[in-house]
Amino acid sequence: MNKSGFISSIDIGSNKIVALIAEIDEDILKIIGIGQHSSSGVNKGQIVNIDKTTNEIRESIKNATLMAGIKFPPVFVGIGGGHIETISSKGMVAVSRIGTQIGRDDVNRVIEQAKAIAIPSDREISHIIPQEFIVNSETKTNDPVGMTGIRLEAEIKIVTTSSYSVQNIERCLEKSHIKIADFVVNPIASIYAVVDEQEKDLGVIMLDIGAETTSISVYNEGNLRYVGVVEIGGEHITRDIAYGLSTTIVKASELKKSFGCAYVGMVDNNEIIEVPGVSGRSARKISKQEFVQIIQCRVEEIFDLAYEKIEKEGKDYLDKIGAGIIITGGSGNLPGICDIAEKVFNLRARIGNPRNIAGLSDNINDPSYATAVGLLYYGIINESTRKTDGRKIDIGNNVFKKFFEWLKDI
């Protein structure tokens, strides 16, 4: 990193809003401020009540700044929700450099040409992710600069989001008097907190199970290949428990925290739990296996839908996942959730806690903070450039970092 100063992030979720402030000291990210507040104005990752969300953002920021003892820095903001989509696109240009040597201007032109696609007026481009370049229709490379050729092609992934959703976030932050550094879609942000370079090279799937949505990120051969969202999350598990056991949402949430488990095979046949009654009804006892079966069914559905989305995007993606599955989000705390992921995907799975952080790290050493921490790392690590039209080329992909350093000066 070799940087110093302060940086902040805000993760606006359906269950809670998290604000973080960190100090950057060369290669160390030190968390110095944490603020969070329950979220009542967000549904499925999208803001549905401006005033409520603004007030909750203000409370989160106030708590973080009081703890840090500094003014809240320009913030990296997460974008969540089912409106996040990935589009594949290609571009082709004739090499303009004298002697047919491919230059940086050629690369810039071919990316500009590839991203020049028609998108609906209610959507905007959030990230442009180069996949590979092709020289003279035959040589594939991640770095074509200096190669000889007359024709250059580019394959890119374009991540788009709802313009209205982004504008609603902007409105809440403006009303909170917070300066925005950048927007980052949550599936990309979380990667920076939990996935290492070896896993990216081997191929890895990250599943971030939030309150009402599950974000999907797929890496292979060092490149980010796909991001998407399943509109089911941990709150659906809670509601299943409430309906299945005829109890309140509050009691269902308490039961999930106290006895929750995602895999029936981990539960003893003789274990019994007590379910509180409602409206004066007496409590009743059920087997824990019955309780866990409710959870397992919903967890299996989340993973099944994620599998289907990935398979639909690229059938060969699942064949190139050498490092397995990483699970983040609050539901990552459910015992046995890795067992279900391994069963559905036939891949090894682990829980993704934020890594390589100092300061108040014990307070956020939990998979539910992956997005908030990842936003901080994105702001520090990602070498990106925002064009005059607001679009940026994301070079978080390991193989493109060095290659695209020059884009900062364009």
Secondary structure, DSSP 4 states (H G I P E B T S, - for coil): --EEEEEEEEEE-SSEEEEEEEEEEETEEEEEEEEEEE-SSEETTEES-HHHHHHHHHHHHHHHHHHHTSPPPPEEEEE-STT-EEEEEEEEEE--SGGGB--HHHHHHHHHHHH-----TTEEEEEEEEEEEEETTTEEES--TT-B-SEEEEEEEEEEEEHHHHHHHHHHHHHTT--EEEEEEHHHHHHHHH--HHHHHH-EEEEEE-SS-EEEEEEETTEEEEEEEES--HHHHHHHHHHHHT--HHHHHHHHHHH--S-GGGS-TT-EEEEPPSTTPPPEEEEHHHHHHHHHHHHHHHHHHHHHHHHHH-TTGGGG-SS-EEEESGGGGSTTHHHHHHHHHSS-EEE----SEEESGGGG-SGGGHHHHHHHHHHHH---EE-TTS-EE---SGGGTTTTGGGGG-
